[in-house]
Amino acid sequence: MAFPASPYIDQVDGALRIAGTRVSLDSVVVGFREKESPERIVESFPTLTLAQVYGAIAYYLENQQQVDEYIAEAQRELERTVPPLSEQAPELFARLEAARRQLSLKRA
């Protein structure tokens, strides 16, 4: 899939990254969707500048449908290729589930 050119976004081997970094556009978009401020996103990704984050958000807003489809396809691919933790490490999964249940009981 070809994406519009931008000084803020690089397309490398099919992945969308913030130009000059290894940070994915997805990472910034997820923060933006979760209502994080651009300043908070920079705190999470210190290799980014505030201008890069604003540029990435602008790129997303200008190409929202295409980027949303790209992110959805990446998520589907991940789900197809990476088995769930319950299959990968059943003992670890069981311990995590037991800890989660304990926390739920303590909060109730």
Backbone as XML, in Angstrom:
<?xml version="1.0"?>
<chain id="A" units="angstrom">
  <residue number="1" name="MET">
    <atom name="N" x="0.854" y="-1.171" z="0.000"/>
    <atom name="CA" x="0.000" y="0.000" z="0.000"/>
    <atom name="C" x="0.900" y="1.235" z="0.000"/>
  </residue>
  <residue number="2" name="ALA">
    <atom name="N" x="0.642" y="2.137" z="-0.887"/>
    <atom name="CA" x="1.423" y="3.376" z="-0.969"/>
    <atom name="C" x="0.741" y="4.449" z="-0.131"/>
  </residue>
  <residue number="3" name="PHE">
    <atom name="N" x="1.550" y="5.166" z="0.607"/>
    <atom name="CA" x="1.048" y="6.246" z="1.455"/>
    <atom name="C" x="1.561" y="7.571" z="0.936"/>
  </residue>
  <residue number="4" name="PRO">
    <atom name="N" x="0.825" y="8.654" z="1.172"/>
    <atom name="CA" x="1.279" y="9.971" z="0.735"/>
    <atom name="C" x="2.629" y="10.330" z="1.370"/>
  </residue>
  <residue number="5" name="ALA">
    <atom name="N" x="3.453" y="11.021" z="0.608"/>
    <atom name="CA" x="4.765" y="11.445" z="1.103"/>
    <atom name="C" x="4.592" y="12.496" z="2.193"/>
  </residue>
  <residue number="6" name="SER">
    <atom name="N" x="5.526" y="12.504" z="3.124"/>
    <atom name="CA" x="5.502" y="13.477" z="4.214"/>
    <atom name="C" x="6.911" y="13.646" z="4.751"/>
  </residue>
  <residue number="7" name="PRO">
    <atom name="N" x="7.281" y="14.860" z="5.148"/>
    <atom name="CA" x="8.591" y="15.037" z="5.766"/>
    <atom name="C" x="8.651" y="14.421" z="7.168"/>
  </residue>
  <residue number="8" name="TYR">
    <atom name="N" x="7.509" y="14.046" z="7.714"/>
    <atom name="CA" x="7.462" y="13.498" z="9.064"/>
    <atom name="C" x="7.360" y="11.975" z="9.115"/>
  </residue>
  <residue number="9" name="ILE">
    <atom name="N" x="7.076" y="11.340" z="7.985"/>
    <atom name="CA" x="6.843" y="9.900" z="7.965"/>
    <atom name="C" x="7.711" y="9.246" z="6.901"/>
  </residue>
  <residue number="10" name="ASP">
    <atom name="N" x="8.365" y="8.135" z="7.280"/>
    <atom name="CA" x="9.104" y="7.301" z="6.338"/>
    <atom name="C" x="8.360" y="5.976" z="6.197"/>
  </residue>
  <residue number="11" name="GLN">
    <atom name="N" x="8.388" y="5.424" z="4.997"/>
    <atom name="CA" x="7.856" y="4.086" z="4.797"/>
    <atom name="C" x="9.047" y="3.188" z="4.505"/>
  </residue>
  <residue number="12" name="VAL">
    <atom name="N" x="9.342" y="2.278" z="5.432"/>
    <atom name="CA" x="10.497" y="1.404" z="5.326"/>
    <atom name="C" x="10.015" y="-0.040" z="5.383"/>
  </residue>
  <residue number="13" name="ASP">
    <atom name="N" x="10.261" y="-0.788" z="4.322"/>
    <atom name="CA" x="9.848" y="-2.190" z="4.251"/>
    <atom name="C" x="8.372" y="-2.360" z="4.627"/>
  </residue>
  <residue number="14" name="GLY">
    <atom name="N" x="7.550" y="-1.452" z="4.160"/>
    <atom name="CA" x="6.119" y="-1.538" z="4.404"/>
    <atom name="C" x="5.657" y="-0.977" z="5.732"/>
  </residue>
  <residue number="15" name="ALA">
    <atom name="N" x="6.607" y="-0.592" z="6.592"/>
    <atom name="CA" x="6.248" y="-0.045" z="7.906"/>
    <atom name="C" x="6.299" y="1.474" z="7.871"/>
  </residue>
  <residue number="16" name="LEU">
    <atom name="N" x="5.352" y="2.096" z="8.543"/>
    <atom name="CA" x="5.335" y="3.554" z="8.655"/>
    <atom name="C" x="6.039" y="3.945" z="9.942"/>
  </residue>
  <residue number="17" name="ARG">
    <atom name="N" x="7.075" y="4.772" z="9.811"/>
    <atom name="CA" x="7.867" y="5.204" z="10.958"/>
    <atom name="C" x="7.972" y="6.718" z="10.965"/>
  </residue>
  <residue number="18" name="ILE">
    <atom name="N" x="8.206" y="7.254" z="12.151"/>
    <atom name="CA" x="8.461" y="8.682" z="12.256"/>
    <atom name="C" x="9.812" y="8.910" z="11.581"/>
  </residue>
  <residue number="19" name="ALA">
    <atom name="N" x="9.879" y="9.866" z="10.669"/>
    <atom name="CA" x="11.070" y="10.094" z="9.840"/>
    <atom name="C" x="12.333" y="10.185" z="10.692"/>
  </residue>
  <residue number="20" name="GLY">
    <atom name="N" x="13.344" y="9.428" z="10.279"/>
    <atom name="CA" x="14.644" y="9.459" z="10.937"/>
    <atom name="C" x="14.712" y="8.705" z="12.245"/>
  </residue>
  <residue number="21" name="THR">
    <atom name="N" x="13.649" y="7.967" z="12.592"/>
    <atom name="CA" x="13.634" y="7.212" z="13.851"/>
    <atom name="C" x="13.165" y="5.783" z="13.575"/>
  </residue>
  <residue number="22" name="ARG">
    <atom name="N" x="13.181" y="4.984" z="14.614"/>
    <atom name="CA" x="12.634" y="3.637" z="14.523"/>
    <atom name="C" x="11.260" y="3.557" z="15.178"/>
  </residue>
  <residue number="23" name="VAL">
    <atom name="N" x="10.723" y="4.695" z="15.589"/>
    <atom name="CA" x="9.412" y="4.738" z="16.249"/>
    <atom name="C" x="8.321" y="4.626" z="15.186"/>
  </residue>
  <residue number="24" name="SER">
    <atom name="N" x="7.405" y="3.705" z="15.397"/>
    <atom name="CA" x="6.329" y="3.509" z="14.424"/>
    <atom name="C" x="5.273" y="4.596" z="14.541"/>
  </residue>
  <residue number="25" name="LEU">
    <atom name="N" x="4.655" y="4.883" z="13.413"/>
    <atom name="CA" x="3.532" y="5.814" z="13.418"/>
    <atom name="C" x="2.431" y="5.276" z="14.318"/>
  </residue>
  <residue number="26" name="ASP">
    <atom name="N" x="2.263" y="3.963" z="14.326"/>
    <atom name="CA" x="1.244" y="3.326" z="15.175"/>
    <atom name="C" x="1.385" y="3.773" z="16.626"/>
  </residue>
  <residue number="27" name="SER">
    <atom name="N" x="2.622" y="3.836" z="17.113"/>
    <atom name="CA" x="2.864" y="4.188" z="18.514"/>
    <atom name="C" x="2.337" y="5.579" z="18.833"/>
  </residue>
  <residue number="28" name="VAL">
    <atom name="N" x="2.555" y="6.513" z="17.945"/>
    <atom name="CA" x="2.078" y="7.877" z="18.161"/>
    <atom name="C" x="0.555" y="7.915" z="18.026"/>
  </residue>
  <residue number="29" name="VAL">
    <atom name="N" x="0.028" y="7.217" z="17.046"/>
    <atom name="CA" x="-1.424" y="7.208" z="16.816"/>
    <atom name="C" x="-2.151" y="6.614" z="18.019"/>
  </residue>
  <residue number="30" name="VAL">
    <atom name="N" x="-1.622" y="5.536" z="18.579"/>
    <atom name="CA" x="-2.263" y="4.925" z="19.750"/>
    <atom name="C" x="-2.313" y="5.930" z="20.894"/>
  </residue>
  <residue number="31" name="GLY">
    <atom name="N" x="-1.206" y="6.615" z="21.149"/>
    <atom name="CA" x="-1.211" y="7.637" z="22.195"/>
    <atom name="C" x="-2.223" y="8.730" z="21.911"/>
  </residue>
  <residue number="32" name="PHE">
    <atom name="N" x="-2.268" y="9.185" z="20.678"/>
    <atom name="CA" x="-3.215" y="10.229" z="20.282"/>
    <atom name="C" x="-4.654" y="9.760" z="20.485"/>
  </residue>
  <residue number="33" name="ARG">
    <atom name="N" x="-4.947" y="8.517" z="20.064"/>
    <atom name="CA" x="-6.307" y="7.974" z="20.230"/>
    <atom name="C" x="-6.686" y="7.851" z="21.699"/>
  </residue>
  <residue number="34" name="GLU">
    <atom name="N" x="-5.682" y="7.603" z="22.557"/>
    <atom name="CA" x="-5.943" y="7.461" z="23.990"/>
    <atom name="C" x="-5.923" y="8.805" z="24.711"/>
  </residue>
  <residue number="35" name="LYS">
    <atom name="N" x="-5.984" y="9.872" z="23.929"/>
    <atom name="CA" x="-6.087" y="11.240" z="24.449"/>
    <atom name="C" x="-4.830" y="11.722" z="25.169"/>
  </residue>
  <residue number="36" name="GLU">
    <atom name="N" x="-3.672" y="11.100" z="24.864"/>
    <atom name="CA" x="-2.420" y="11.599" z="25.426"/>
    <atom name="C" x="-2.050" y="12.890" z="24.711"/>
  </residue>
  <residue number="37" name="SER">
    <atom name="N" x="-1.476" y="13.820" z="25.443"/>
    <atom name="CA" x="-1.020" y="15.061" z="24.831"/>
    <atom name="C" x="0.243" y="14.778" z="24.023"/>
  </residue>
  <residue number="38" name="PRO">
    <atom name="N" x="0.549" y="15.609" z="23.036"/>
    <atom name="CA" x="1.808" y="15.437" z="22.306"/>
    <atom name="C" x="3.023" y="15.458" z="23.243"/>
  </residue>
  <residue number="39" name="GLU">
    <atom name="N" x="2.963" y="16.277" z="24.273"/>
    <atom name="CA" x="4.064" y="16.328" z="25.241"/>
    <atom name="C" x="4.229" y="14.992" z="25.966"/>
  </residue>
  <residue number="40" name="ARG">
    <atom name="N" x="3.118" y="14.354" z="26.311"/>
    <atom name="CA" x="3.162" y="13.046" z="26.975"/>
    <atom name="C" x="3.709" y="11.979" z="26.025"/>
  </residue>
  <residue number="41" name="ILE">
    <atom name="N" x="3.350" y="12.072" z="24.765"/>
    <atom name="CA" x="3.859" y="11.112" z="23.781"/>
    <atom name="C" x="5.373" y="11.259" z="23.668"/>
  </residue>
  <residue number="42" name="VAL">
    <atom name="N" x="5.878" y="12.492" z="23.676"/>
    <atom name="CA" x="7.328" y="12.721" z="23.631"/>
    <atom name="C" x="7.997" y="12.116" z="24.865"/>
  </residue>
  <residue number="43" name="GLU">
    <atom name="N" x="7.354" y="12.217" z="26.022"/>
    <atom name="CA" x="7.907" y="11.599" z="27.229"/>
    <atom name="C" x="8.017" y="10.083" z="27.065"/>
  </residue>
  <residue number="44" name="SER">
    <atom name="N" x="7.054" y="9.488" z="26.381"/>
    <atom name="CA" x="7.073" y="8.039" z="26.160"/>
    <atom name="C" x="8.115" y="7.625" z="25.123"/>
  </residue>
  <residue number="45" name="PHE">
    <atom name="N" x="8.424" y="8.521" z="24.202"/>
    <atom name="CA" x="9.372" y="8.241" z="23.118"/>
    <atom name="C" x="10.381" y="9.379" z="23.053"/>
  </residue>
  <residue number="46" name="PRO">
    <atom name="N" x="11.377" y="9.368" z="23.941"/>
    <atom name="CA" x="12.299" y="10.503" z="24.040"/>
    <atom name="C" x="13.151" y="10.754" z="22.802"/>
  </residue>
  <residue number="47" name="THR">
    <atom name="N" x="13.169" y="9.822" z="21.846"/>
    <atom name="CA" x="13.910" y="10.086" z="20.605"/>
    <atom name="C" x="13.133" y="11.000" z="19.676"/>
  </residue>
  <residue number="48" name="LEU">
    <atom name="N" x="11.859" y="11.252" z="19.991"/>
    <atom name="CA" x="11.028" y="12.120" z="19.161"/>
    <atom name="C" x="11.052" y="13.545" z="19.681"/>
  </residue>
  <residue number="49" name="THR">
    <atom name="N" x="10.908" y="14.471" z="18.755"/>
    <atom name="CA" x="10.739" y="15.868" z="19.132"/>
    <atom name="C" x="9.244" y="16.178" z="19.134"/>
  </residue>
  <residue number="50" name="LEU">
    <atom name="N" x="8.899" y="17.269" z="19.759"/>
    <atom name="CA" x="7.504" y="17.684" z="19.779"/>
    <atom name="C" x="7.009" y="17.959" z="18.357"/>
  </residue>
  <residue number="51" name="ALA">
    <atom name="N" x="7.861" y="18.545" z="17.537"/>
    <atom name="CA" x="7.488" y="18.823" z="16.142"/>
    <atom name="C" x="7.203" y="17.524" z="15.389"/>
  </residue>
  <residue number="52" name="GLN">
    <atom name="N" x="8.012" y="16.482" z="15.631"/>
    <atom name="CA" x="7.775" y="15.203" z="14.964"/>
    <atom name="C" x="6.433" y="14.606" z="15.378"/>
  </residue>
  <residue number="53" name="VAL">
    <atom name="N" x="6.101" y="14.718" z="16.650"/>
    <atom name="CA" x="4.832" y="14.171" z="17.134"/>
    <atom name="C" x="3.668" y="14.937" z="16.516"/>
  </residue>
  <residue number="54" name="TYR">
    <atom name="N" x="3.751" y="16.263" z="16.516"/>
    <atom name="CA" x="2.680" y="17.045" z="15.884"/>
    <atom name="C" x="2.585" y="16.725" z="14.392"/>
  </residue>
  <residue number="55" name="GLY">
    <atom name="N" x="3.720" y="16.551" z="13.735"/>
    <atom name="CA" x="3.722" y="16.198" z="12.318"/>
    <atom name="C" x="3.083" y="14.846" z="12.078"/>
  </residue>
  <residue number="56" name="ALA">
    <atom name="N" x="3.389" y="13.879" z="12.955"/>
    <atom name="CA" x="2.804" y="12.544" z="12.828"/>
    <atom name="C" x="1.292" y="12.596" z="13.044"/>
  </residue>
  <residue number="57" name="ILE">
    <atom name="N" x="0.854" y="13.379" z="14.018"/>
    <atom name="CA" x="-0.586" y="13.514" z="14.277"/>
    <atom name="C" x="-1.270" y="14.173" z="13.081"/>
  </residue>
  <residue number="58" name="ALA">
    <atom name="N" x="-0.655" y="15.207" z="12.533"/>
    <atom name="CA" x="-1.229" y="15.867" z="11.358"/>
    <atom name="C" x="-1.323" y="14.888" z="10.189"/>
  </residue>
  <residue number="59" name="TYR">
    <atom name="N" x="-0.262" y="14.101" z="9.995"/>
    <atom name="CA" x="-0.268" y="13.106" z="8.920"/>
    <atom name="C" x="-1.419" y="12.120" z="9.139"/>
  </residue>
  <residue number="60" name="TYR">
    <atom name="N" x="-1.567" y="11.661" z="10.371"/>
    <atom name="CA" x="-2.648" y="10.732" z="10.689"/>
    <atom name="C" x="-4.011" y="11.356" z="10.374"/>
  </residue>
  <residue number="61" name="LEU">
    <atom name="N" x="-4.218" y="12.574" z="10.814"/>
    <atom name="CA" x="-5.513" y="13.226" z="10.596"/>
    <atom name="C" x="-5.798" y="13.450" z="9.114"/>
  </residue>
  <residue number="62" name="GLU">
    <atom name="N" x="-4.766" y="13.722" z="8.334"/>
    <atom name="CA" x="-4.948" y="13.927" z="6.897"/>
    <atom name="C" x="-5.175" y="12.621" z="6.143"/>
  </residue>
  <residue number="63" name="ASN">
    <atom name="N" x="-4.732" y="11.511" z="6.714"/>
    <atom name="CA" x="-4.811" y="10.211" z="6.047"/>
    <atom name="C" x="-5.437" y="9.169" z="6.967"/>
  </residue>
  <residue number="64" name="GLN">
    <atom name="N" x="-6.405" y="9.588" z="7.762"/>
    <atom name="CA" x="-6.930" y="8.760" z="8.841"/>
    <atom name="C" x="-7.458" y="7.412" z="8.367"/>
  </residue>
  <residue number="65" name="GLN">
    <atom name="N" x="-8.260" y="7.396" z="7.341"/>
    <atom name="CA" x="-8.840" y="6.121" z="6.894"/>
    <atom name="C" x="-7.741" y="5.159" z="6.450"/>
  </residue>
  <residue number="66" name="GLN">
    <atom name="N" x="-6.803" y="5.642" z="5.678"/>
    <atom name="CA" x="-5.732" y="4.788" z="5.176"/>
    <atom name="C" x="-4.844" y="4.281" z="6.315"/>
  </residue>
  <residue number="67" name="VAL">
    <atom name="N" x="-4.513" y="5.150" z="7.254"/>
    <atom name="CA" x="-3.676" y="4.745" z="8.385"/>
    <atom name="C" x="-4.437" y="3.784" z="9.294"/>
  </residue>
  <residue number="68" name="ASP">
    <atom name="N" x="-5.714" y="4.034" z="9.527"/>
    <atom name="CA" x="-6.516" y="3.116" z="10.341"/>
    <atom name="C" x="-6.561" y="1.723" z="9.707"/>
  </residue>
  <residue number="69" name="GLU">
    <atom name="N" x="-6.704" y="1.657" z="8.397"/>
    <atom name="CA" x="-6.698" y="0.363" z="7.702"/>
    <atom name="C" x="-5.339" y="-0.321" z="7.845"/>
  </residue>
  <residue number="70" name="TYR">
    <atom name="N" x="-4.260" y="0.449" z="7.724"/>
    <atom name="CA" x="-2.903" y="-0.071" z="7.886"/>
    <atom name="C" x="-2.719" y="-0.652" z="9.292"/>
  </residue>
  <residue number="71" name="ILE">
    <atom name="N" x="-3.167" y="0.078" z="10.310"/>
    <atom name="CA" x="-3.024" y="-0.386" z="11.693"/>
    <atom name="C" x="-3.882" y="-1.629" z="11.924"/>
  </residue>
  <residue number="72" name="ALA">
    <atom name="N" x="-5.088" y="-1.644" z="11.404"/>
    <atom name="CA" x="-5.972" y="-2.808" z="11.563"/>
    <atom name="C" x="-5.371" y="-4.040" z="10.899"/>
  </residue>
  <residue number="73" name="GLU">
    <atom name="N" x="-4.795" y="-3.880" z="9.722"/>
    <atom name="CA" x="-4.164" y="-5.011" z="9.032"/>
    <atom name="C" x="-2.959" y="-5.516" z="9.816"/>
  </residue>
  <residue number="74" name="ALA">
    <atom name="N" x="-2.163" y="-4.614" z="10.374"/>
    <atom name="CA" x="-1.010" y="-5.021" z="11.187"/>
    <atom name="C" x="-1.474" y="-5.799" z="12.415"/>
  </residue>
  <residue number="75" name="GLN">
    <atom name="N" x="-2.569" y="-5.377" z="13.015"/>
    <atom name="CA" x="-3.108" y="-6.079" z="14.179"/>
    <atom name="C" x="-3.600" y="-7.472" z="13.791"/>
  </residue>
  <residue number="76" name="ARG">
    <atom name="N" x="-4.290" y="-7.577" z="12.653"/>
    <atom name="CA" x="-4.756" y="-8.886" z="12.184"/>
    <atom name="C" x="-3.568" y="-9.813" z="11.913"/>
  </residue>
  <residue number="77" name="GLU">
    <atom name="N" x="-2.524" y="-9.290" z="11.301"/>
    <atom name="CA" x="-1.321" y="-10.083" z="11.011"/>
    <atom name="C" x="-0.663" y="-10.564" z="12.300"/>
  </residue>
  <residue number="78" name="LEU">
    <atom name="N" x="-0.592" y="-9.699" z="13.285"/>
    <atom name="CA" x="-0.021" y="-10.072" z="14.575"/>
    <atom name="C" x="-0.828" y="-11.194" z="15.210"/>
  </residue>
  <residue number="79" name="GLU">
    <atom name="N" x="-2.139" y="-11.083" z="15.173"/>
    <atom name="CA" x="-3.002" y="-12.110" z="15.752"/>
    <atom name="C" x="-2.866" y="-13.442" z="15.014"/>
  </residue>
  <residue number="80" name="ARG">
    <atom name="N" x="-2.612" y="-13.375" z="13.687"/>
    <atom name="CA" x="-2.444" y="-14.606" z="12.903"/>
    <atom name="C" x="-1.108" y="-15.284" z="13.193"/>
  </residue>
  <residue number="81" name="THR">
    <atom name="N" x="-0.076" y="-14.496" z="13.459"/>
    <atom name="CA" x="1.268" y="-15.061" z="13.542"/>
    <atom name="C" x="1.787" y="-15.285" z="14.953"/>
  </residue>
  <residue number="82" name="VAL">
    <atom name="N" x="1.224" y="-14.622" z="15.941"/>
    <atom name="CA" x="1.700" y="-14.769" z="17.312"/>
    <atom name="C" x="0.631" y="-15.459" z="18.133"/>
  </residue>
  <residue number="83" name="PRO">
    <atom name="N" x="0.928" y="-16.662" z="18.615"/>
    <atom name="CA" x="-0.068" y="-17.359" z="19.421"/>
    <atom name="C" x="-0.283" y="-16.638" z="20.755"/>
  </residue>
  <residue number="84" name="PRO">
    <atom name="N" x="-1.471" y="-16.771" z="21.336"/>
    <atom name="CA" x="-1.738" y="-16.123" z="22.620"/>
    <atom name="C" x="-0.836" y="-16.695" z="23.716"/>
  </residue>
  <residue number="85" name="LEU">
    <atom name="N" x="-0.628" y="-15.904" z="24.765"/>
    <atom name="CA" x="0.230" y="-16.319" z="25.870"/>
    <atom name="C" x="-0.257" y="-17.626" z="26.488"/>
  </residue>
  <residue number="86" name="SER">
    <atom name="N" x="-1.561" y="-17.834" z="26.509"/>
    <atom name="CA" x="-2.096" y="-19.071" z="27.077"/>
    <atom name="C" x="-1.595" y="-20.307" z="26.332"/>
  </residue>
  <residue number="87" name="GLU">
    <atom name="N" x="-1.236" y="-20.153" z="25.054"/>
    <atom name="CA" x="-0.682" y="-21.263" z="24.275"/>
    <atom name="C" x="0.838" y="-21.275" z="24.319"/>
  </residue>
  <residue number="88" name="GLN">
    <atom name="N" x="1.452" y="-20.096" z="24.335"/>
    <atom name="CA" x="2.911" y="-19.999" z="24.339"/>
    <atom name="C" x="3.513" y="-20.464" z="25.653"/>
  </residue>
  <residue number="89" name="ALA">
    <atom name="N" x="2.956" y="-19.995" z="26.745"/>
    <atom name="CA" x="3.507" y="-20.291" z="28.074"/>
    <atom name="C" x="2.342" y="-20.497" z="29.042"/>
  </residue>
  <residue number="90" name="PRO">
    <atom name="N" x="1.741" y="-21.674" z="29.016"/>
    <atom name="CA" x="0.549" y="-21.910" z="29.827"/>
    <atom name="C" x="0.768" y="-21.717" z="31.331"/>
  </residue>
  <residue number="91" name="GLU">
    <atom name="N" x="1.965" y="-22.099" z="31.838"/>
    <atom name="CA" x="2.215" y="-21.930" z="33.272"/>
    <atom name="C" x="2.253" y="-20.454" z="33.649"/>
  </residue>
  <residue number="92" name="LEU">
    <atom name="N" x="2.957" y="-19.663" z="32.852"/>
    <atom name="CA" x="3.026" y="-18.227" z="33.104"/>
    <atom name="C" x="1.636" y="-17.610" z="33.014"/>
  </residue>
  <residue number="93" name="PHE">
    <atom name="N" x="0.896" y="-17.998" z="32.003"/>
    <atom name="CA" x="-0.460" y="-17.478" z="31.838"/>
    <atom name="C" x="-1.312" y="-17.796" z="33.057"/>
  </residue>
  <residue number="94" name="ALA">
    <atom name="N" x="-1.221" y="-19.018" z="33.569"/>
    <atom name="CA" x="-2.004" y="-19.424" z="34.741"/>
    <atom name="C" x="-1.613" y="-18.594" z="35.965"/>
  </residue>
  <residue number="95" name="ARG">
    <atom name="N" x="-0.317" y="-18.347" z="36.154"/>
    <atom name="CA" x="0.128" y="-17.525" z="37.294"/>
    <atom name="C" x="-0.381" y="-16.092" z="37.169"/>
  </residue>
  <residue number="96" name="LEU">
    <atom name="N" x="-0.326" y="-15.540" z="35.951"/>
    <atom name="CA" x="-0.818" y="-14.175" z="35.741"/>
    <atom name="C" x="-2.318" y="-14.083" z="35.984"/>
  </residue>
  <residue number="97" name="GLU">
    <atom name="N" x="-3.059" y="-15.062" z="35.525"/>
    <atom name="CA" x="-4.504" y="-15.080" z="35.747"/>
    <atom name="C" x="-4.822" y="-15.185" z="37.238"/>
  </residue>
  <residue number="98" name="ALA">
    <atom name="N" x="-4.077" y="-16.025" z="37.974"/>
    <atom name="CA" x="-4.290" y="-16.155" z="39.417"/>
    <atom name="C" x="-4.000" y="-14.827" z="40.123"/>
  </residue>
  <residue number="99" name="ALA">
    <atom name="N" x="-2.934" y="-14.153" z="39.715"/>
    <atom name="CA" x="-2.597" y="-12.849" z="40.307"/>
    <atom name="C" x="-3.676" y="-11.826" z="39.986"/>
  </residue>
  <residue number="100" name="ARG">
    <atom name="N" x="-4.195" y="-11.846" z="38.774"/>
    <atom name="CA" x="-5.262" y="-10.919" z="38.388"/>
    <atom name="C" x="-6.513" y="-11.154" z="39.227"/>
  </residue>
  <residue number="101" name="ARG">
    <atom name="N" x="-6.861" y="-12.410" z="39.441"/>
    <atom name="CA" x="-8.036" y="-12.730" z="40.263"/>
    <atom name="C" x="-7.839" y="-12.261" z="41.707"/>
  </residue>
  <residue number="102" name="GLN">
    <atom name="N" x="-6.624" y="-12.440" z="42.236"/>
    <atom name="CA" x="-6.341" y="-11.981" z="43.598"/>
    <atom name="C" x="-6.500" y="-10.482" z="43.706"/>
  </residue>
  <residue number="103" name="LEU">
    <atom name="N" x="-5.990" y="-9.750" z="42.724"/>
    <atom name="CA" x="-6.127" y="-8.304" z="42.741"/>
    <atom name="C" x="-7.592" y="-7.889" z="42.683"/>
  </residue>
  <residue number="104" name="SER">
    <atom name="N" x="-8.360" y="-8.594" z="41.881"/>
    <atom name="CA" x="-9.792" y="-8.292" z="41.766"/>
    <atom name="C" x="-10.498" y="-8.520" z="43.102"/>
  </residue>
  <residue number="105" name="LEU">
    <atom name="N" x="-10.128" y="-9.582" z="43.801"/>
    <atom name="CA" x="-10.753" y="-9.870" z="45.092"/>
    <atom name="C" x="-10.378" y="-8.821" z="46.130"/>
  </residue>
  <residue number="106" name="LYS">
    <atom name="N" x="-9.146" y="-8.352" z="46.110"/>
    <atom name="CA" x="-8.698" y="-7.338" z="47.070"/>
    <atom name="C" x="-9.405" y="-6.011" z="46.843"/>
  </residue>
  <residue number="107" name="ARG">
    <atom name="N" x="-9.721" y="-5.701" z="45.601"/>
    <atom name="CA" x="-10.394" y="-4.442" z="45.282"/>
    <atom name="C" x="-11.876" y="-4.472" z="45.620"/>
  </residue>
  <residue number="108" name="ALA">
    <atom name="N" x="-12.437" y="-5.657" z="45.666"/>
    <atom name="CA" x="-13.885" y="-5.786" z="45.923"/>
    <atom name="C" x="-14.244" y="-5.616" z="47.366"/>
  </residue>
</chain>
